[in-house]
Amino acid sequence: MSKEGLFVVFEGIDGSGKTTQAQMFASYLDSRSVSRTFLTAEPTDELVGRLIRKILHGEISHPLGRETMACLFFADRSLHLAEIEPILKCGRNVVCDRYAYSTLAYQVLSFSQDDEGLSRVGCRGTSPETYDRTDLLLSARTRYLSIAARIVHELEVYGKVFVVDSSRDKNEVFSNIVELFKADQAKQLQTFAEGKN
């Protein structure tokens, strides 16, 4: 029976560099694995995910409430999970740009963004999404940090969370991510060697 693959998620507000770091980390894992890393994102490129993106980009002007949008995100995640689970079970690694914590940060509260993130969003050359407003991104950033703090201190069963300062150069940020990953892997090996599963 093969070992299950790693599931690594990059969360953060728009413009925080999570997409770039997810791509860099997937390449890093590829260089250390015999099987190719599955790089994915939410919203997905499937039917429900494409609908969500059209709504966020203002291509569909029909007003939808927060509850309806949350349902669309949950439907997209359900389909996404059905795709991810078999990949993990066969031992491949999965790197995802956004996942469950985005739901908490964006759908479960009022929204927000930071100045650094906004400047990066503005440089993309694409239309801003519904959530690409300073007030919404600042609120979402605060919520992400709150979620991370709570998980780290209270809810360890939901996986590990590492908070990384993404305001630095992308290569510095990536080096920090790799250091955290290596330290965590070494800690897991030590725990396994000591029989503490």
Phi and psi in degrees as a GROMACS rama.xvg file:
@    title "Ramachandran Plot"
@    xaxis  label "Phi"
@    yaxis  label "Psi"
@TYPE xy
-82.2398  154.037  SER-2
-73.4354  140.536  LYS-3
-66.7709  144.874  GLU-4
-70.9705  167.221  GLY-5
-80.1768  143.626  LEU-6
-117.319  108.081  PHE-7
-116.455  128.034  VAL-8
-119.286  135.676  VAL-9
-106.057  117.019  PHE-10
-113.87  156.709  GLU-11
155.929  170.729  GLY-12
-74.2553  164.239  ILE-13
-59.1108  136.379  ASP-14
86.1185  1.41312  GLY-15
-81.4357  -7.57488  SER-16
94.4978  7.62938  GLY-17
-63.8622  -36.9558  LYS-18
-65.4705  -45.1271  THR-19
-60.9314  -46.1511  THR-20
-67.8984  -35.8843  GLN-21
-62.8503  -42.7011  ALA-22
-64.6949  -44.1657  GLN-23
-64.2667  -39.9999  MET-24
-71.185  -36.5512  PHE-25
-61.0954  -42.08  ALA-26
-63.5549  -40.4398  SER-27
-59.7304  -47.4726  TYR-28
-64.0615  -39.1231  LEU-29
-58.5162  -37.5658  ASP-30
-71.5055  -11.3363  SER-31
-118.823  12.0236  ARG-32
-136.718  153.761  SER-33
-81.7219  -22.843  VAL-34
-107.518  148.558  SER-35
-71.8227  137.497  ARG-36
-72.9637  137.157  THR-37
-89.4318  113.857  PHE-38
-99.0117  125.672  LEU-39
-143.045  175.517  THR-40
-154.113  161.322  ALA-41
-124.873  139.065  GLU-42
-59.3469  151.934  PRO-43
-78.6327  -179.164  THR-44
-95.5486  10.2348  ASP-45
-83.5566  179.097  GLU-46
-51.4819  -54.0885  LEU-47
-67.2105  -40.7083  VAL-48
-62.3096  -40.7938  GLY-49
-64.7804  -38.6737  ARG-50
-61.5681  -44.5378  LEU-51
-58.6967  -46.3757  ILE-52
-61.1167  -40.6647  ARG-53
-62.4107  -40.7495  LYS-54
-64.518  -46.2699  ILE-55
-63.9735  -32.4489  LEU-56
-85.6534  -0.275965  HIS-57
79.0228  12.5163  GLY-58
-75.6607  -20.623  GLU-59
-118.08  116.359  ILE-60
-93.972  -1.23598  SER-61
-63.0653  122.172  HIS-62
-67.7553  127.384  PRO-63
-119.391  137.325  LEU-64
-75.3344  168.407  GLY-65
-57.615  -40.5175  ARG-66
-63.0641  -41.711  GLU-67
-65.0024  -43.9575  THR-68
-62.5269  -41.3969  MET-69
-60.8759  -41.1169  ALA-70
-62.6393  -40.2949  CYS-71
-63.5126  -43.4442  LEU-72
-62.7262  -40.7767  PHE-73
-65.5233  -40.0857  PHE-74
-63.1529  -43.86  ALA-75
-61.7723  -41.6231  ASP-76
-65.6051  -39.6204  ARG-77
-59.9317  -46.3043  SER-78
-65.5989  -38.148  LEU-79
-64.0058  -44.6363  HIS-80
-62.0594  -37.9654  LEU-81
-62.534  -27.5903  ALA-82
-81.9736  -39.8809  GLU-83
-73.5604  -43.3407  ILE-84
-53.569  -48.7416  GLU-85
-65.2565  -31.0712  PRO-86
-65.3187  -45.5565  ILE-87
-63.8637  -42.2556  LEU-88
-63.6789  -28.7095  LYS-89
-87.5752  8.17522  CYS-90
94.3536  1.18789  GLY-91
-82.5354  148.72  ARG-92
-83.2224  147.126  ASN-93
-126.237  128.627  VAL-94
-116.206  125.878  VAL-95
-122.085  133.738  CYS-96
-93.0516  96.6296  ASP-97
84.9114  145.358  ARG-98
-162.269  -135.067  TYR-99
-62.4809  -37.0758  ALA-100
-68.1287  -24.8623  TYR-101
-64.1993  -37.0235  SER-102
-60.9576  -44.9483  THR-103
-64.0369  -42.6475  LEU-104
-74.0895  -32.1966  ALA-105
-106.372  -42.5469  TYR-106
-89.118  -23.9145  GLN-107
-94.5826  -0.649297  VAL-108
-148.947  -178.369  LEU-109
-77.2733  148.737  SER-110
-92.3855  169.866  PHE-111
-172.316  176.286  SER-112
-163.952  159.908  GLN-113
-106.258  166.845  ASP-114
-62.9457  -43.4139  ASP-115
-60.7775  -45.6006  GLU-116
-62.007  -42.1894  GLY-117
-62.6373  -39.625  LEU-118
-66.1694  -35.2915  SER-119
-69.589  -41.0014  ARG-120
-60.8802  -41.6608  VAL-121
-64.6003  -25.5868  GLY-122
-84.6129  -8.04322  CYS-123
-67.5908  -30.3932  ARG-124
82.061  13.2051  GLY-125
-114.465  164.709  THR-126
-67.0859  140.17  SER-127
-65.6139  146.043  PRO-128
-86.6528  172.334  GLU-129
-52.3523  -39.2719  THR-130
-88.2333  0.319525  TYR-131
-83.9016  60.1074  ASP-132
-127.138  141.897  ARG-133
-54.1734  -47.3934  THR-134
-62.6877  -40.2339  ASP-135
-69.9806  -39.8977  LEU-136
-70.7112  -36.2788  LEU-137
-64.158  -40.5764  LEU-138
-66.2978  -42.6288  SER-139
-65.1666  -40.4982  ALA-140
-60.2665  -45.3196  ARG-141
-59.6545  -42.068  THR-142
-66.2873  -43.199  ARG-143
-56.497  -46.7222  TYR-144
-64.5829  -37.4703  LEU-145
-65.2629  -43.0703  SER-146
-61.0343  -47.5494  ILE-147
-59.7965  -46.1183  ALA-148
-61.845  -42.3265  ALA-149
-66.8785  -41.8813  ARG-150
-65.339  -45.2601  ILE-151
-60.2845  -40.8785  VAL-152
-95.5688  -25.3595  HIS-153
-125.337  -33.763  GLU-154
-116.881  48.2079  LEU-155
-58.3939  -18.0653  GLU-156
-65.6041  -19.2712  VAL-157
-87.9955  10.4785  TYR-158
103.601  171.667  GLY-159
-87.1275  145.098  LYS-160
-128.201  129.368  VAL-161
-119.878  128.806  PHE-162
-96.6396  126.038  VAL-163
-121.798  134.195  VAL-164
-74.1848  107.935  ASP-165
-94.2651  10.2387  SER-166
-80.3849  -7.94032  SER-167
-85.0873  177.217  ARG-168
-55.7673  142.844  ASP-169
-58.8852  -32.3712  LYS-170
-72.6093  -34.8613  ASN-171
-65.8627  -42.9009  GLU-172
-61.1205  -46.0192  VAL-173
-62.4553  -42.358  PHE-174
-58.7342  -41.4552  SER-175
-61.9268  -43.0659  ASN-176
-62.9661  -45.4165  ILE-177
-63.8497  -40.6352  VAL-178
-59.9447  -45.6317  GLU-179
-62.6234  -42.1936  LEU-180
-63.5271  -46.8843  PHE-181
-62.8719  -42.3062  LYS-182
-63.5558  -40.5636  ALA-183
-66.5963  -42.2342  ASP-184
-62.8597  -41.5412  GLN-185
-63.5296  -40.5044  ALA-186
-63.7047  -41.451  LYS-187
-64.9698  -41.1055  GLN-188
-63.4949  -40.4081  LEU-189
-63.0161  -44.9702  GLN-190
-61.9956  -42.4443  THR-191
-65.3007  -43.1227  PHE-192
-62.5156  -33.3812  ALA-193
-85.2458  -2.14248  GLU-194
73.3479  31.0445  GLY-195
-99.7668  3.7221  LYS-196
